[in-house]
Amino acid sequence: MANIKSAEKRNRQSEKRRQRNSQVKSSIRTAEKKVRKQLESQSKENVPALFKEFVKKIDTAARKGIIHWKTAARKKSRLAKKVNAAS
């Protein structure tokens, strides 16, 4: 444990950020799973709306630096290929 006051504060800040980033990454994975699950199902009517939600979440995370922008672009591209092929 840190002895210096500024180091203690930095630890608190880091922990808050770690938890927030973890939640955002989890929500991105959940949104991606929803799109993939809908693509596998028989009815594909909700796919564009779900994909739009996924793109919004991943773009926000990339803009805030939670994930790298190239990672976001790669994930969007791969999922967009599958969405376009299904429609």
PDB file of N, CA, C and O in Angstrom, chain B, residues numbered from 101:
ATOM      1  N   MET B 101       0.841  -1.185   0.000  1.00  0.00           N
ATOM      2  CA  MET B 101       0.000   0.000   0.000  1.00  0.00           C
ATOM      3  C   MET B 101       0.881   1.242   0.000  1.00  0.00           C
ATOM      4  O   MET B 101       1.972   1.247   0.571  1.00  0.00           O
ATOM      5  N   ALA B 102       0.396   2.280  -0.642  1.00  0.00           N
ATOM      6  CA  ALA B 102       1.167   3.510  -0.779  1.00  0.00           C
ATOM      7  C   ALA B 102       1.203   4.281   0.544  1.00  0.00           C
ATOM      8  O   ALA B 102       0.234   4.278   1.302  1.00  0.00           O
ATOM      9  N   ASN B 103       2.320   4.931   0.805  1.00  0.00           N
ATOM     10  CA  ASN B 103       2.473   5.755   2.007  1.00  0.00           C
ATOM     11  C   ASN B 103       2.266   7.229   1.717  1.00  0.00           C
ATOM     12  O   ASN B 103       1.934   7.998   2.619  1.00  0.00           O
ATOM     13  N   ILE B 104       2.455   7.626   0.487  1.00  0.00           N
ATOM     14  CA  ILE B 104       2.359   9.035   0.118  1.00  0.00           C
ATOM     15  C   ILE B 104       0.917   9.343  -0.271  1.00  0.00           C
ATOM     16  O   ILE B 104       0.245   8.557  -0.938  1.00  0.00           O
ATOM     17  N   LYS B 105       0.468  10.520   0.172  1.00  0.00           N
ATOM     18  CA  LYS B 105      -0.929  10.894  -0.027  1.00  0.00           C
ATOM     19  C   LYS B 105      -1.319  10.941  -1.504  1.00  0.00           C
ATOM     20  O   LYS B 105      -2.402  10.489  -1.879  1.00  0.00           O
ATOM     21  N   SER B 106      -0.444  11.482  -2.333  1.00  0.00           N
ATOM     22  CA  SER B 106      -0.752  11.585  -3.762  1.00  0.00           C
ATOM     23  C   SER B 106      -0.810  10.202  -4.411  1.00  0.00           C
ATOM     24  O   SER B 106      -1.587   9.982  -5.339  1.00  0.00           O
ATOM     25  N   ALA B 107       0.016   9.268  -3.921  1.00  0.00           N
ATOM     26  CA  ALA B 107      -0.005   7.903  -4.453  1.00  0.00           C
ATOM     27  C   ALA B 107      -1.289   7.187  -4.044  1.00  0.00           C
ATOM     28  O   ALA B 107      -1.830   6.387  -4.808  1.00  0.00           O
ATOM     29  N   GLU B 108      -1.776   7.478  -2.831  1.00  0.00           N
ATOM     30  CA  GLU B 108      -3.048   6.883  -2.384  1.00  0.00           C
ATOM     31  C   GLU B 108      -4.196   7.375  -3.257  1.00  0.00           C
ATOM     32  O   GLU B 108      -5.070   6.600  -3.646  1.00  0.00           O
ATOM     33  N   LYS B 109      -4.185   8.672  -3.563  1.00  0.00           N
ATOM     34  CA  LYS B 109      -5.224   9.236  -4.425  1.00  0.00           C
ATOM     35  C   LYS B 109      -5.139   8.632  -5.818  1.00  0.00           C
ATOM     36  O   LYS B 109      -6.162   8.298  -6.417  1.00  0.00           O
ATOM     37  N   ARG B 110      -3.926   8.491  -6.334  1.00  0.00           N
ATOM     38  CA  ARG B 110      -3.737   7.909  -7.660  1.00  0.00           C
ATOM     39  C   ARG B 110      -4.268   6.478  -7.693  1.00  0.00           C
ATOM     40  O   ARG B 110      -4.852   6.057  -8.691  1.00  0.00           O
ATOM     41  N   ASN B 111      -4.069   5.729  -6.607  1.00  0.00           N
ATOM     42  CA  ASN B 111      -4.591   4.360  -6.531  1.00  0.00           C
ATOM     43  C   ASN B 111      -6.116   4.344  -6.563  1.00  0.00           C
ATOM     44  O   ASN B 111      -6.724   3.501  -7.223  1.00  0.00           O
ATOM     45  N   ARG B 112      -6.727   5.288  -5.842  1.00  0.00           N
ATOM     46  CA  ARG B 112      -8.195   5.368  -5.845  1.00  0.00           C
ATOM     47  C   ARG B 112      -8.714   5.702  -7.247  1.00  0.00           C
ATOM     48  O   ARG B 112      -9.684   5.110  -7.719  1.00  0.00           O
ATOM     49  N   GLN B 113      -8.061   6.647  -7.894  1.00  0.00           N
ATOM     50  CA  GLN B 113      -8.470   7.040  -9.248  1.00  0.00           C
ATOM     51  C   GLN B 113      -8.318   5.881 -10.224  1.00  0.00           C
ATOM     52  O   GLN B 113      -9.188   5.636 -11.059  1.00  0.00           O
ATOM     53  N   SER B 114      -7.198   5.174 -10.104  1.00  0.00           N
ATOM     54  CA  SER B 114      -6.936   4.053 -11.011  1.00  0.00           C
ATOM     55  C   SER B 114      -7.982   2.961 -10.837  1.00  0.00           C
ATOM     56  O   SER B 114      -8.430   2.367 -11.818  1.00  0.00           O
ATOM     57  N   GLU B 115      -8.369   2.697  -9.613  1.00  0.00           N
ATOM     58  CA  GLU B 115      -9.363   1.659  -9.348  1.00  0.00           C
ATOM     59  C   GLU B 115     -10.719   2.042  -9.938  1.00  0.00           C
ATOM     60  O   GLU B 115     -11.398   1.204 -10.531  1.00  0.00           O
ATOM     61  N   LYS B 116     -11.115   3.311  -9.777  1.00  0.00           N
ATOM     62  CA  LYS B 116     -12.376   3.781 -10.366  1.00  0.00           C
ATOM     63  C   LYS B 116     -12.359   3.634 -11.876  1.00  0.00           C
ATOM     64  O   LYS B 116     -13.328   3.165 -12.472  1.00  0.00           O
ATOM     65  N   ARG B 117     -11.246   4.038 -12.500  1.00  0.00           N
ATOM     66  CA  ARG B 117     -11.131   3.950 -13.952  1.00  0.00           C
ATOM     67  C   ARG B 117     -11.144   2.506 -14.421  1.00  0.00           C
ATOM     68  O   ARG B 117     -11.757   2.179 -15.437  1.00  0.00           O
ATOM     69  N   ARG B 118     -10.457   1.637 -13.668  1.00  0.00           N
ATOM     70  CA  ARG B 118     -10.409   0.225 -14.032  1.00  0.00           C
ATOM     71  C   ARG B 118     -11.812  -0.376 -14.038  1.00  0.00           C
ATOM     72  O   ARG B 118     -12.179  -1.104 -14.959  1.00  0.00           O
ATOM     73  N   GLN B 119     -12.591  -0.066 -13.005  1.00  0.00           N
ATOM     74  CA  GLN B 119     -13.959  -0.592 -12.934  1.00  0.00           C
ATOM     75  C   GLN B 119     -14.828  -0.035 -14.050  1.00  0.00           C
ATOM     76  O   GLN B 119     -15.606  -0.773 -14.654  1.00  0.00           O
ATOM     77  N   ARG B 120     -14.707   1.259 -14.331  1.00  0.00           N
ATOM     78  CA  ARG B 120     -15.506   1.875 -15.387  1.00  0.00           C
ATOM     79  C   ARG B 120     -15.140   1.293 -16.748  1.00  0.00           C
ATOM     80  O   ARG B 120     -16.017   0.972 -17.549  1.00  0.00           O
ATOM     81  N   ASN B 121     -13.837   1.159 -17.005  1.00  0.00           N
ATOM     82  CA  ASN B 121     -13.384   0.600 -18.280  1.00  0.00           C
ATOM     83  C   ASN B 121     -13.842  -0.835 -18.439  1.00  0.00           C
ATOM     84  O   ASN B 121     -14.205  -1.255 -19.538  1.00  0.00           O
ATOM     85  N   SER B 122     -13.829  -1.590 -17.349  1.00  0.00           N
ATOM     86  CA  SER B 122     -14.279  -2.983 -17.380  1.00  0.00           C
ATOM     87  C   SER B 122     -15.750  -3.067 -17.757  1.00  0.00           C
ATOM     88  O   SER B 122     -16.143  -3.935 -18.536  1.00  0.00           O
ATOM     89  N   GLN B 123     -16.564  -2.174 -17.213  1.00  0.00           N
ATOM     90  CA  GLN B 123     -17.995  -2.158 -17.529  1.00  0.00           C
ATOM     91  C   GLN B 123     -18.227  -1.824 -18.997  1.00  0.00           C
ATOM     92  O   GLN B 123     -19.075  -2.428 -19.652  1.00  0.00           O
ATOM     93  N   VAL B 124     -17.476  -0.869 -19.504  1.00  0.00           N
ATOM     94  CA  VAL B 124     -17.639  -0.460 -20.909  1.00  0.00           C
ATOM     95  C   VAL B 124     -17.248  -1.599 -21.837  1.00  0.00           C
ATOM     96  O   VAL B 124     -17.963  -1.890 -22.796  1.00  0.00           O
ATOM     97  N   LYS B 125     -16.114  -2.250 -21.560  1.00  0.00           N
ATOM     98  CA  LYS B 125     -15.666  -3.365 -22.390  1.00  0.00           C
ATOM     99  C   LYS B 125     -16.674  -4.505 -22.356  1.00  0.00           C
ATOM    100  O   LYS B 125     -16.927  -5.147 -23.375  1.00  0.00           O
ATOM    101  N   SER B 126     -17.245  -4.752 -21.194  1.00  0.00           N
ATOM    102  CA  SER B 126     -18.245  -5.806 -21.067  1.00  0.00           C
ATOM    103  C   SER B 126     -19.490  -5.476 -21.888  1.00  0.00           C
ATOM    104  O   SER B 126     -20.058  -6.355 -22.536  1.00  0.00           O
ATOM    105  N   SER B 127     -19.913  -4.219 -21.862  1.00  0.00           N
ATOM    106  CA  SER B 127     -21.105  -3.828 -22.623  1.00  0.00           C
ATOM    107  C   SER B 127     -20.849  -3.932 -24.131  1.00  0.00           C
ATOM    108  O   SER B 127     -21.765  -4.234 -24.897  1.00  0.00           O
ATOM    109  N   ILE B 128     -19.612  -3.683 -24.554  1.00  0.00           N
ATOM    110  CA  ILE B 128     -19.262  -3.834 -25.969  1.00  0.00           C
ATOM    111  C   ILE B 128     -19.372  -5.301 -26.373  1.00  0.00           C
ATOM    112  O   ILE B 128     -19.947  -5.624 -27.412  1.00  0.00           O
ATOM    113  N   ARG B 129     -18.816  -6.189 -25.544  1.00  0.00           N
ATOM    114  CA  ARG B 129     -18.887  -7.622 -25.846  1.00  0.00           C
ATOM    115  C   ARG B 129     -20.334  -8.106 -25.877  1.00  0.00           C
ATOM    116  O   ARG B 129     -20.698  -8.925 -26.721  1.00  0.00           O
ATOM    117  N   THR B 130     -21.159  -7.601 -24.960  1.00  0.00           N
ATOM    118  CA  THR B 130     -22.566  -7.988 -24.919  1.00  0.00           C
ATOM    119  C   THR B 130     -23.293  -7.526 -26.181  1.00  0.00           C
ATOM    120  O   THR B 130     -24.081  -8.276 -26.760  1.00  0.00           O
ATOM    121  N   ALA B 131     -23.029  -6.302 -26.600  1.00  0.00           N
ATOM    122  CA  ALA B 131     -23.668  -5.769 -27.812  1.00  0.00           C
ATOM    123  C   ALA B 131     -23.262  -6.586 -29.032  1.00  0.00           C
ATOM    124  O   ALA B 131     -24.089  -6.854 -29.903  1.00  0.00           O
ATOM    125  N   GLU B 132     -21.994  -6.983 -29.099  1.00  0.00           N
ATOM    126  CA  GLU B 132     -21.519  -7.787 -30.221  1.00  0.00           C
ATOM    127  C   GLU B 132     -22.196  -9.164 -30.218  1.00  0.00           C
ATOM    128  O   GLU B 132     -22.583  -9.675 -31.268  1.00  0.00           O
ATOM    129  N   LYS B 133     -22.331  -9.751 -29.040  1.00  0.00           N
ATOM    130  CA  LYS B 133     -22.981 -11.062 -28.935  1.00  0.00           C
ATOM    131  C   LYS B 133     -24.443 -10.985 -29.375  1.00  0.00           C
ATOM    132  O   LYS B 133     -24.953 -11.905 -30.014  1.00  0.00           O
ATOM    133  N   LYS B 134     -25.113  -9.882 -29.029  1.00  0.00           N
ATOM    134  CA  LYS B 134     -26.514  -9.721 -29.435  1.00  0.00           C
ATOM    135  C   LYS B 134     -26.640  -9.703 -30.954  1.00  0.00           C
ATOM    136  O   LYS B 134     -27.542 -10.323 -31.516  1.00  0.00           O
ATOM    137  N   VAL B 135     -25.732  -8.990 -31.614  1.00  0.00           N
ATOM    138  CA  VAL B 135     -25.768  -8.916 -33.082  1.00  0.00           C
ATOM    139  C   VAL B 135     -25.513 -10.300 -33.671  1.00  0.00           C
ATOM    140  O   VAL B 135     -26.245 -10.752 -34.551  1.00  0.00           O
ATOM    141  N   ARG B 136     -24.466 -10.972 -33.178  1.00  0.00           N
ATOM    142  CA  ARG B 136     -24.122 -12.303 -33.704  1.00  0.00           C
ATOM    143  C   ARG B 136     -25.251 -13.305 -33.477  1.00  0.00           C
ATOM    144  O   ARG B 136     -25.539 -14.129 -34.345  1.00  0.00           O
ATOM    145  N   LYS B 137     -25.891 -13.234 -32.308  1.00  0.00           N
ATOM    146  CA  LYS B 137     -26.995 -14.151 -32.010  1.00  0.00           C
ATOM    147  C   LYS B 137     -28.172 -13.896 -32.945  1.00  0.00           C
ATOM    148  O   LYS B 137     -28.812 -14.838 -33.413  1.00  0.00           O
ATOM    149  N   GLN B 138     -28.454 -12.630 -33.215  1.00  0.00           N
ATOM    150  CA  GLN B 138     -29.552 -12.288 -34.118  1.00  0.00           C
ATOM    151  C   GLN B 138     -29.238 -12.718 -35.547  1.00  0.00           C
ATOM    152  O   GLN B 138     -30.139 -13.110 -36.289  1.00  0.00           O
ATOM    153  N   LEU B 139     -27.968 -12.647 -35.936  1.00  0.00           N
ATOM    154  CA  LEU B 139     -27.569 -13.098 -37.276  1.00  0.00           C
ATOM    155  C   LEU B 139     -27.776 -14.609 -37.434  1.00  0.00           C
ATOM    156  O   LEU B 139     -28.127 -15.085 -38.514  1.00  0.00           O
ATOM    157  N   GLU B 140     -27.556 -15.355 -36.349  1.00  0.00           N
ATOM    158  CA  GLU B 140     -27.706 -16.804 -36.413  1.00  0.00           C
ATOM    159  C   GLU B 140     -29.170 -17.238 -36.376  1.00  0.00           C
ATOM    160  O   GLU B 140     -29.500 -18.334 -36.829  1.00  0.00           O
ATOM    161  N   SER B 141     -30.046 -16.392 -35.843  1.00  0.00           N
ATOM    162  CA  SER B 141     -31.451 -16.763 -35.742  1.00  0.00           C
ATOM    163  C   SER B 141     -32.134 -16.677 -37.115  1.00  0.00           C
ATOM    164  O   SER B 141     -31.555 -16.174 -38.078  1.00  0.00           O
ATOM    165  N   GLN B 142     -33.356 -17.168 -37.184  1.00  0.00           N
ATOM    166  CA  GLN B 142     -34.103 -17.178 -38.442  1.00  0.00           C
ATOM    167  C   GLN B 142     -34.543 -15.771 -38.855  1.00  0.00           C
ATOM    168  O   GLN B 142     -34.430 -15.394 -40.021  1.00  0.00           O
ATOM    169  N   SER B 143     -35.046 -15.000 -37.882  1.00  0.00           N
ATOM    170  CA  SER B 143     -35.499 -13.635 -38.203  1.00  0.00           C
ATOM    171  C   SER B 143     -34.356 -12.655 -38.001  1.00  0.00           C
ATOM    172  O   SER B 143     -33.753 -12.593 -36.930  1.00  0.00           O
ATOM    173  N   LYS B 144     -34.068 -11.892 -39.043  1.00  0.00           N
ATOM    174  CA  LYS B 144     -32.956 -10.957 -38.987  1.00  0.00           C
ATOM    175  C   LYS B 144     -33.440  -9.504 -39.050  1.00  0.00           C
ATOM    176  O   LYS B 144     -32.746  -8.637 -39.582  1.00  0.00           O
ATOM    177  N   GLU B 145     -34.629  -9.245 -38.506  1.00  0.00           N
ATOM    178  CA  GLU B 145     -35.197  -7.910 -38.642  1.00  0.00           C
ATOM    179  C   GLU B 145     -34.535  -6.884 -37.717  1.00  0.00           C
ATOM    180  O   GLU B 145     -34.485  -5.702 -38.058  1.00  0.00           O
ATOM    181  N   ASN B 146     -34.027  -7.309 -36.557  1.00  0.00           N
ATOM    182  CA  ASN B 146     -33.440  -6.365 -35.610  1.00  0.00           C
ATOM    183  C   ASN B 146     -31.944  -6.148 -35.810  1.00  0.00           C
ATOM    184  O   ASN B 146     -31.333  -5.377 -35.071  1.00  0.00           O
ATOM    185  N   VAL B 147     -31.357  -6.800 -36.775  1.00  0.00           N
ATOM    186  CA  VAL B 147     -29.898  -6.750 -36.949  1.00  0.00           C
ATOM    187  C   VAL B 147     -29.395  -5.325 -37.177  1.00  0.00           C
ATOM    188  O   VAL B 147     -28.435  -4.931 -36.514  1.00  0.00           O
ATOM    189  N   PRO B 148     -29.981  -4.531 -38.069  1.00  0.00           N
ATOM    190  CA  PRO B 148     -29.437  -3.171 -38.269  1.00  0.00           C
ATOM    191  C   PRO B 148     -29.477  -2.307 -37.005  1.00  0.00           C
ATOM    192  O   PRO B 148     -28.540  -1.556 -36.739  1.00  0.00           O
ATOM    193  N   ALA B 149     -30.540  -2.410 -36.241  1.00  0.00           N
ATOM    194  CA  ALA B 149     -30.644  -1.616 -35.012  1.00  0.00           C
ATOM    195  C   ALA B 149     -29.612  -2.067 -33.983  1.00  0.00           C
ATOM    196  O   ALA B 149     -28.983  -1.239 -33.323  1.00  0.00           O
ATOM    197  N   LEU B 150     -29.442  -3.372 -33.848  1.00  0.00           N
ATOM    198  CA  LEU B 150     -28.457  -3.895 -32.902  1.00  0.00           C
ATOM    199  C   LEU B 150     -27.041  -3.533 -33.333  1.00  0.00           C
ATOM    200  O   LEU B 150     -26.196  -3.209 -32.499  1.00  0.00           O
ATOM    201  N   PHE B 151     -26.783  -3.589 -34.637  1.00  0.00           N
ATOM    202  CA  PHE B 151     -25.458  -3.236 -35.143  1.00  0.00           C
ATOM    203  C   PHE B 151     -25.177  -1.751 -34.902  1.00  0.00           C
ATOM    204  O   PHE B 151     -24.060  -1.375 -34.546  1.00  0.00           O
ATOM    205  N   LYS B 152     -26.185  -0.923 -35.097  1.00  0.00           N
ATOM    206  CA  LYS B 152     -26.028   0.514 -34.868  1.00  0.00           C
ATOM    207  C   LYS B 152     -25.687   0.795 -33.400  1.00  0.00           C
ATOM    208  O   LYS B 152     -24.843   1.641 -33.104  1.00  0.00           O
ATOM    209  N   GLU B 153     -26.343   0.087 -32.495  1.00  0.00           N
ATOM    210  CA  GLU B 153     -26.068   0.229 -31.063  1.00  0.00           C
ATOM    211  C   GLU B 153     -24.631  -0.198 -30.742  1.00  0.00           C
ATOM    212  O   GLU B 153     -23.936   0.460 -29.967  1.00  0.00           O
ATOM    213  N   PHE B 154     -24.196  -1.313 -31.351  1.00  0.00           N
ATOM    214  CA  PHE B 154     -22.833  -1.805 -31.155  1.00  0.00           C
ATOM    215  C   PHE B 154     -21.814  -0.779 -31.628  1.00  0.00           C
ATOM    216  O   PHE B 154     -20.834  -0.509 -30.934  1.00  0.00           O
ATOM    217  N   VAL B 155     -22.042  -0.207 -32.805  1.00  0.00           N
ATOM    218  CA  VAL B 155     -21.115   0.780 -33.370  1.00  0.00           C
ATOM    219  C   VAL B 155     -21.032   2.002 -32.462  1.00  0.00           C
ATOM    220  O   VAL B 155     -19.949   2.541 -32.234  1.00  0.00           O
ATOM    221  N   LYS B 156     -22.167   2.430 -31.953  1.00  0.00           N
ATOM    222  CA  LYS B 156     -22.194   3.598 -31.069  1.00  0.00           C
ATOM    223  C   LYS B 156     -21.356   3.343 -29.815  1.00  0.00           C
ATOM    224  O   LYS B 156     -20.570   4.196 -29.404  1.00  0.00           O
ATOM    225  N   LYS B 157     -21.529   2.174 -29.216  1.00  0.00           N
ATOM    226  CA  LYS B 157     -20.790   1.844 -27.994  1.00  0.00           C
ATOM    227  C   LYS B 157     -19.292   1.758 -28.253  1.00  0.00           C
ATOM    228  O   LYS B 157     -18.488   2.282 -27.483  1.00  0.00           O
ATOM    229  N   ILE B 158     -18.927   1.098 -29.338  1.00  0.00           N
ATOM    230  CA  ILE B 158     -17.502   0.893 -29.601  1.00  0.00           C
ATOM    231  C   ILE B 158     -16.831   2.198 -30.022  1.00  0.00           C
ATOM    232  O   ILE B 158     -15.668   2.421 -29.687  1.00  0.00           O
ATOM    233  N   ASP B 159     -17.536   3.062 -30.745  1.00  0.00           N
ATOM    234  CA  ASP B 159     -16.971   4.357 -31.126  1.00  0.00           C
ATOM    235  C   ASP B 159     -16.754   5.239 -29.899  1.00  0.00           C
ATOM    236  O   ASP B 159     -15.741   5.931 -29.795  1.00  0.00           O
ATOM    237  N   THR B 160     -17.701   5.209 -28.982  1.00  0.00           N
ATOM    238  CA  THR B 160     -17.567   5.989 -27.751  1.00  0.00           C
ATOM    239  C   THR B 160     -16.368   5.514 -26.942  1.00  0.00           C
ATOM    240  O   THR B 160     -15.595   6.323 -26.429  1.00  0.00           O
ATOM    241  N   ALA B 161     -16.217   4.205 -26.831  1.00  0.00           N
ATOM    242  CA  ALA B 161     -15.087   3.649 -26.075  1.00  0.00           C
ATOM    243  C   ALA B 161     -13.758   4.017 -26.736  1.00  0.00           C
ATOM    244  O   ALA B 161     -12.782   4.318 -26.047  1.00  0.00           O
ATOM    245  N   ALA B 162     -13.720   3.994 -28.056  1.00  0.00           N
ATOM    246  CA  ALA B 162     -12.489   4.343 -28.771  1.00  0.00           C
ATOM    247  C   ALA B 162     -12.173   5.834 -28.599  1.00  0.00           C
ATOM    248  O   ALA B 162     -11.014   6.211 -28.427  1.00  0.00           O
ATOM    249  N   ARG B 163     -13.190   6.659 -28.646  1.00  0.00           N
ATOM    250  CA  ARG B 163     -12.994   8.095 -28.492  1.00  0.00           C
ATOM    251  C   ARG B 163     -12.460   8.443 -27.103  1.00  0.00           C
ATOM    252  O   ARG B 163     -11.659   9.365 -26.952  1.00  0.00           O
ATOM    253  N   LYS B 164     -12.912   7.698 -26.088  1.00  0.00           N
ATOM    254  CA  LYS B 164     -12.469   7.956 -24.718  1.00  0.00           C
ATOM    255  C   LYS B 164     -11.163   7.251 -24.379  1.00  0.00           C
ATOM    256  O   LYS B 164     -10.632   7.422 -23.282  1.00  0.00           O
ATOM    257  N   GLY B 165     -10.641   6.461 -25.313  1.00  0.00           N
ATOM    258  CA  GLY B 165      -9.357   5.811 -25.078  1.00  0.00           C
ATOM    259  C   GLY B 165      -9.439   4.515 -24.294  1.00  0.00           C
ATOM    260  O   GLY B 165      -8.418   4.013 -23.823  1.00  0.00           O
ATOM    261  N   ILE B 166     -10.637   3.964 -24.145  1.00  0.00           N
ATOM    262  CA  ILE B 166     -10.800   2.713 -23.408  1.00  0.00           C
ATOM    263  C   ILE B 166     -10.283   1.551 -24.237  1.00  0.00           C
ATOM    264  O   ILE B 166      -9.664   0.624 -23.715  1.00  0.00           O
ATOM    265  N   ILE B 167     -10.547   1.614 -25.545  1.00  0.00           N
ATOM    266  CA  ILE B 167      -9.949   0.647 -26.466  1.00  0.00           C
ATOM    267  C   ILE B 167      -9.259   1.432 -27.573  1.00  0.00           C
ATOM    268  O   ILE B 167      -9.591   2.592 -27.821  1.00  0.00           O
ATOM    269  N   HIS B 168      -8.308   0.803 -28.230  1.00  0.00           N
ATOM    270  CA  HIS B 168      -7.569   1.465 -29.310  1.00  0.00           C
ATOM    271  C   HIS B 168      -8.487   1.664 -30.509  1.00  0.00           C
ATOM    272  O   HIS B 168      -9.349   0.829 -30.785  1.00  0.00           O
ATOM    273  N   TRP B 169      -8.301   2.767 -31.217  1.00  0.00           N
ATOM    274  CA  TRP B 169      -9.199   3.077 -32.342  1.00  0.00           C
ATOM    275  C   TRP B 169      -9.076   2.062 -33.460  1.00  0.00           C
ATOM    276  O   TRP B 169     -10.051   1.816 -34.171  1.00  0.00           O
ATOM    277  N   LYS B 170      -7.902   1.463 -33.636  1.00  0.00           N
ATOM    278  CA  LYS B 170      -7.762   0.452 -34.685  1.00  0.00           C
ATOM    279  C   LYS B 170      -8.470  -0.843 -34.293  1.00  0.00           C
ATOM    280  O   LYS B 170      -8.992  -1.549 -35.156  1.00  0.00           O
ATOM    281  N   THR B 171      -8.490  -1.154 -33.017  1.00  0.00           N
ATOM    282  CA  THR B 171      -9.237  -2.316 -32.537  1.00  0.00           C
ATOM    283  C   THR B 171     -10.725  -2.113 -32.806  1.00  0.00           C
ATOM    284  O   THR B 171     -11.418  -3.027 -33.253  1.00  0.00           O
ATOM    285  N   ALA B 172     -11.204  -0.903 -32.529  1.00  0.00           N
ATOM    286  CA  ALA B 172     -12.612  -0.587 -32.774  1.00  0.00           C
ATOM    287  C   ALA B 172     -12.936  -0.718 -34.260  1.00  0.00           C
ATOM    288  O   ALA B 172     -13.967  -1.282 -34.628  1.00  0.00           O
ATOM    289  N   ALA B 173     -12.061  -0.200 -35.104  1.00  0.00           N
ATOM    290  CA  ALA B 173     -12.292  -0.263 -36.551  1.00  0.00           C
ATOM    291  C   ALA B 173     -12.314  -1.707 -37.034  1.00  0.00           C
ATOM    292  O   ALA B 173     -13.143  -2.071 -37.868  1.00  0.00           O
ATOM    293  N   ARG B 174     -11.408  -2.530 -36.513  1.00  0.00           N
ATOM    294  CA  ARG B 174     -11.340  -3.935 -36.920  1.00  0.00           C
ATOM    295  C   ARG B 174     -12.611  -4.679 -36.515  1.00  0.00           C
ATOM    296  O   ARG B 174     -13.168  -5.432 -37.313  1.00  0.00           O
ATOM    297  N   LYS B 175     -13.068  -4.476 -35.291  1.00  0.00           N
ATOM    298  CA  LYS B 175     -14.269  -5.158 -34.819  1.00  0.00           C
ATOM    299  C   LYS B 175     -15.505  -4.724 -35.613  1.00  0.00           C
ATOM    300  O   LYS B 175     -16.344  -5.551 -35.972  1.00  0.00           O
ATOM    301  N   LYS B 176     -15.607  -3.416 -35.884  1.00  0.00           N
ATOM    302  CA  LYS B 176     -16.739  -2.919 -36.664  1.00  0.00           C
ATOM    303  C   LYS B 176     -16.716  -3.490 -38.071  1.00  0.00           C
ATOM    304  O   LYS B 176     -17.754  -3.891 -38.596  1.00  0.00           O
ATOM    305  N   SER B 177     -15.547  -3.530 -38.680  1.00  0.00           N
ATOM    306  CA  SER B 177     -15.421  -4.016 -40.044  1.00  0.00           C
ATOM    307  C   SER B 177     -15.814  -5.484 -40.155  1.00  0.00           C
ATOM    308  O   SER B 177     -16.565  -5.867 -41.053  1.00  0.00           O
ATOM    309  N   ARG B 178     -15.308  -6.296 -39.247  1.00  0.00           N
ATOM    310  CA  ARG B 178     -15.598  -7.731 -39.297  1.00  0.00           C
ATOM    311  C   ARG B 178     -17.077  -8.013 -39.092  1.00  0.00           C
ATOM    312  O   ARG B 178     -17.652  -8.873 -39.759  1.00  0.00           O
ATOM    313  N   LEU B 179     -17.693  -7.277 -38.157  1.00  0.00           N
ATOM    314  CA  LEU B 179     -19.114  -7.498 -37.904  1.00  0.00           C
ATOM    315  C   LEU B 179     -19.956  -6.937 -39.038  1.00  0.00           C
ATOM    316  O   LEU B 179     -20.992  -7.509 -39.377  1.00  0.00           O
ATOM    317  N   ALA B 180     -19.528  -5.824 -39.633  1.00  0.00           N
ATOM    318  CA  ALA B 180     -20.269  -5.232 -40.733  1.00  0.00           C
ATOM    319  C   ALA B 180     -20.289  -6.153 -41.930  1.00  0.00           C
ATOM    320  O   ALA B 180     -21.298  -6.225 -42.631  1.00  0.00           O
ATOM    321  N   LYS B 181     -19.198  -6.863 -42.183  1.00  0.00           N
ATOM    322  CA  LYS B 181     -19.163  -7.842 -43.268  1.00  0.00           C
ATOM    323  C   LYS B 181     -20.232  -8.900 -43.074  1.00  0.00           C
ATOM    324  O   LYS B 181     -20.921  -9.270 -44.025  1.00  0.00           O
ATOM    325  N   LYS B 182     -20.375  -9.387 -41.856  1.00  0.00           N
ATOM    326  CA  LYS B 182     -21.370 -10.424 -41.578  1.00  0.00           C
ATOM    327  C   LYS B 182     -22.786  -9.883 -41.679  1.00  0.00           C
ATOM    328  O   LYS B 182     -23.683 -10.567 -42.170  1.00  0.00           O
ATOM    329  N   VAL B 183     -22.986  -8.662 -41.216  1.00  0.00           N
ATOM    330  CA  VAL B 183     -24.317  -8.025 -41.282  1.00  0.00           C
ATOM    331  C   VAL B 183     -24.706  -7.819 -42.745  1.00  0.00           C
ATOM    332  O   VAL B 183     -25.837  -8.109 -43.135  1.00  0.00           O
ATOM    333  N   ASN B 184     -23.776  -7.322 -43.549  1.00  0.00           N
ATOM    334  CA  ASN B 184     -24.065  -7.071 -44.967  1.00  0.00           C
ATOM    335  C   ASN B 184     -24.296  -8.363 -45.733  1.00  0.00           C
ATOM    336  O   ASN B 184     -25.136  -8.410 -46.632  1.00  0.00           O
ATOM    337  N   ALA B 185     -23.566  -9.403 -45.388  1.00  0.00           N
ATOM    338  CA  ALA B 185     -23.753 -10.680 -46.061  1.00  0.00           C
ATOM    339  C   ALA B 185     -25.112 -11.291 -45.740  1.00  0.00           C
ATOM    340  O   ALA B 185     -25.701 -11.980 -46.573  1.00  0.00           O
ATOM    341  N   ALA B 186     -25.610 -11.034 -44.523  1.00  0.00           N
ATOM    342  CA  ALA B 186     -26.883 -11.608 -44.119  1.00  0.00           C
ATOM    343  C   ALA B 186     -28.063 -10.882 -44.761  1.00  0.00           C
ATOM    344  O   ALA B 186     -29.120 -11.476 -44.973  1.00  0.00           O
ATOM    345  N   SER B 187     -27.881  -9.598 -45.069  1.00  0.00           N
ATOM    346  CA  SER B 187     -29.018  -8.835 -45.618  1.00  0.00           C
ATOM    347  C   SER B 187     -29.037  -8.817 -47.125  1.00  0.00           C
ATOM    348  O   SER B 187     -29.929  -8.217 -47.724  1.00  0.00           O
TER     349      SER B 187
END
